Amino acid sequence: MNERAAVLGQLGKAQERAESFDRAARRWEELRAKAVFRREDAEQAAAEKLRTLQALDVSIALVDSRVRSDAAGRVVPWKDKYGTRGALSSYIRAALRDAAPQPISGAELTNLATAHFNLKLLTPPERKSFRDTVKSVLRLAVQRDGVVERLQRTSAKQRNQLYRWKGPTSLASLRAWADAVQEPEREPGENPARPQVAAQ
């Protein structure tokens, strides 16, 4: 009887494992179907762009055969990736400003931005590319604009780089900030130099 109960328990475990593998397989099939659909879309877009590129090359050659059609180089499109131009930078700065004085890791900022912009990063190269983009935004905020500080790693075990909002430091920025601060309203007859003291 004890042996039967043990075998029954093992059977239940084996069935649970089989069901979990079935669920994992279904998830992978859904991901694969999405990836295949997106790949077909990307191939179609690439084919259209290639036809347009070839037509432009022919047009340029007809106008002046001495001009190299690839002389302008390559422009990487940003439009509509994150909304308007600068939207990603604005979002990351706002997230750091809202969290101040607490720091946020670069990995957490990447996850927050991925969710905020509803990005579907299915492949490792897509995820790496977006991480690199967030790092570039942070680098500019630290080095060029000086509104974010990169914190020193506190231990060898710390995996992710931490960033903290520092705020603008230029004189013009400080003046703009000071102008934005309004004085609190006073009661009529109150001396602004001396606060009211309650009667004893």
C-alpha positions as CSV (number, residue, x, y, z in Angstrom):
1,M,0.0,0.0,0.0
2,N,2.8,2.4,0.9
3,E,4.6,1.7,-2.4
4,R,1.4,2.3,-4.3
5,A,0.9,5.6,-2.5
6,A,4.5,6.6,-3.4
7,V,4.1,5.6,-7.1
8,L,0.8,7.6,-7.1
9,G,2.6,10.7,-5.8
10,Q,5.4,10.2,-8.4
11,L,2.7,9.9,-11.1
12,G,1.1,13.1,-10.0
13,K,4.4,14.9,-10.1
14,A,5.2,13.6,-13.6
15,Q,1.8,14.7,-14.9
16,E,2.3,18.2,-13.4
17,R,5.7,18.4,-15.1
18,A,4.2,17.3,-18.5
19,E,1.4,19.9,-18.1
20,S,3.9,22.7,-17.3
21,F,5.9,21.7,-20.4
22,D,2.7,21.8,-22.5
23,R,2.0,25.3,-21.2
24,A,5.6,26.4,-22.0
25,A,5.3,24.9,-25.5
26,R,2.1,26.8,-26.1
27,R,3.7,30.1,-25.0
28,W,6.7,29.4,-27.3
29,E,4.3,28.6,-30.2
30,E,2.5,31.9,-29.7
31,L,5.8,33.8,-29.6
32,R,7.0,32.0,-32.7
33,A,3.7,32.8,-34.5
34,K,4.1,36.5,-33.6
35,A,7.8,36.5,-34.7
36,V,6.9,34.8,-38.0
37,F,4.2,37.4,-38.6
38,R,6.5,40.3,-37.8
39,R,9.3,38.8,-39.9
40,E,6.9,38.7,-42.9
41,D,6.0,42.3,-42.3
42,A,9.7,43.3,-42.0
43,E,10.6,41.4,-45.2
44,Q,7.7,43.1,-47.1
45,A,8.8,46.6,-45.8
46,A,12.5,45.8,-46.7
47,A,11.4,44.7,-50.3
48,E,9.5,48.0,-50.7
49,K,12.4,50.1,-49.5
50,L,14.8,48.2,-51.7
51,R,12.6,49.0,-54.8
52,T,12.4,52.6,-53.8
53,L,16.2,52.8,-53.2
54,Q,16.9,51.3,-56.6
55,A,14.5,53.8,-58.3
56,L,16.2,56.7,-56.5
57,D,19.6,55.4,-57.6
58,V,18.4,55.3,-61.2
59,S,17.0,58.8,-60.9
60,I,20.2,60.2,-59.5
61,A,22.3,58.5,-62.3
62,L,20.0,60.0,-64.9
63,V,20.4,63.5,-63.5
64,D,24.2,63.3,-63.1
65,S,26.1,60.1,-63.6
66,R,29.2,61.5,-61.7
67,V,27.3,61.7,-58.4
68,R,27.6,58.7,-56.1
69,S,24.1,57.7,-55.0
70,D,25.4,56.6,-51.6
71,A,27.3,59.9,-50.9
72,A,24.7,61.0,-48.3
73,G,25.4,58.0,-46.1
74,R,22.6,56.4,-44.0
75,V,20.1,58.1,-41.7
76,V,18.7,55.9,-39.0
77,P,15.0,56.7,-38.5
78,W,13.7,57.7,-35.0
79,K,10.2,58.8,-36.0
80,D,7.3,57.3,-34.1
81,K,9.5,54.9,-32.1
82,Y,8.9,56.7,-28.8
83,G,6.4,59.3,-29.9
84,T,7.7,62.8,-30.6
85,R,11.5,63.5,-30.8
86,G,13.0,63.6,-27.4
87,A,10.1,61.7,-25.7
88,L,12.4,58.9,-24.5
89,S,14.9,61.4,-23.0
90,S,12.0,63.4,-21.3
91,Y,10.5,60.2,-19.9
92,I,13.8,59.0,-18.4
93,R,14.5,62.4,-16.9
94,A,11.0,62.6,-15.4
95,A,11.3,59.1,-13.9
96,L,14.6,60.1,-12.2
97,R,13.2,63.5,-11.1
98,D,10.1,61.8,-9.6
99,A,12.2,59.2,-7.7
100,A,14.7,61.8,-6.3
101,P,16.6,61.7,-4.1
102,Q,16.4,57.9,-4.5
103,P,18.6,56.5,-7.3
104,I,17.3,54.2,-10.1
105,S,19.3,51.5,-11.9
106,G,19.8,51.7,-15.7
107,A,18.1,48.2,-15.9
108,E,15.0,49.5,-14.0
109,L,14.8,52.6,-16.2
110,T,15.0,50.4,-19.3
111,N,12.1,48.2,-18.0
112,L,10.0,51.3,-17.1
113,A,10.5,52.9,-20.5
114,T,9.7,49.6,-22.2
115,A,6.4,49.4,-20.4
116,H,5.7,53.2,-20.8
117,F,6.1,53.1,-24.6
118,N,4.5,49.7,-24.9
119,L,7.5,48.3,-26.8
120,K,7.5,44.7,-27.9
121,L,11.2,43.7,-27.8
122,L,11.0,40.0,-28.8
123,T,14.6,39.2,-29.8
124,P,17.9,39.6,-27.8
125,P,19.2,42.1,-30.4
126,E,16.1,44.3,-30.0
127,R,16.4,44.2,-26.2
128,K,20.2,45.0,-26.4
129,S,19.6,47.8,-28.9
130,F,17.0,49.5,-26.6
131,R,19.3,49.0,-23.5
132,D,22.0,50.8,-25.5
133,T,19.6,53.6,-26.4
134,V,18.7,54.1,-22.8
135,K,22.4,54.1,-21.8
136,S,23.1,56.8,-24.5
137,V,20.2,59.0,-23.1
138,L,21.7,58.6,-19.6
139,R,25.2,59.4,-20.8
140,L,24.0,62.6,-22.4
141,A,22.1,63.6,-19.2
142,V,25.2,62.9,-17.1
143,Q,28.1,64.3,-19.3
144,R,26.5,67.0,-21.5
145,D,23.6,68.3,-19.5
146,G,24.8,67.5,-16.0
147,V,21.3,67.0,-14.6
148,V,21.8,63.3,-13.7
149,E,24.7,61.8,-11.7
150,R,26.1,58.3,-12.1
151,L,26.7,56.9,-8.6
152,Q,29.8,55.0,-7.7
153,R,29.4,51.2,-7.3
154,T,29.2,50.4,-3.6
155,S,30.3,46.8,-3.9
156,A,31.7,44.3,-6.4
157,K,28.3,42.4,-6.1
158,Q,26.4,45.4,-7.5
159,R,25.3,44.4,-11.0
160,N,23.4,47.5,-12.2
161,Q,24.7,51.0,-12.5
162,L,22.7,53.5,-10.4
163,Y,21.6,57.0,-11.5
164,R,20.2,59.9,-9.5
165,W,18.5,63.1,-10.5
166,K,20.8,66.1,-9.7
167,G,18.9,68.9,-11.4
168,P,20.1,71.9,-13.5
169,T,23.2,73.7,-12.3
170,S,23.6,76.5,-14.8
171,L,22.9,80.0,-13.5
172,A,20.2,80.5,-16.1
173,S,18.5,77.3,-15.0
174,L,18.7,78.3,-11.4
175,R,17.2,81.7,-12.2
176,A,14.3,80.1,-14.1
177,W,13.7,77.7,-11.2
178,A,13.8,80.6,-8.7
179,D,11.3,82.6,-10.8
180,A,9.0,79.6,-10.9
181,V,8.9,79.5,-7.1
182,Q,6.0,81.7,-5.7
183,E,6.0,83.3,-2.4
184,P,3.3,82.1,0.0
185,E,0.3,84.4,0.4
186,R,0.4,86.5,3.6
187,E,-2.5,87.7,5.7
188,P,-3.2,91.5,5.4
189,G,-1.0,93.5,7.7
190,E,1.5,90.7,8.3
191,N,5.1,91.8,8.4
192,P,7.0,89.8,5.8
193,A,10.3,90.2,7.7
194,R,9.0,88.8,11.0
195,P,6.6,85.9,11.4
196,Q,3.5,86.4,13.5
197,V,4.0,85.2,17.1
198,A,1.0,83.8,18.9
199,A,-0.1,85.7,22.0
200,Q,1.0,84.0,25.2
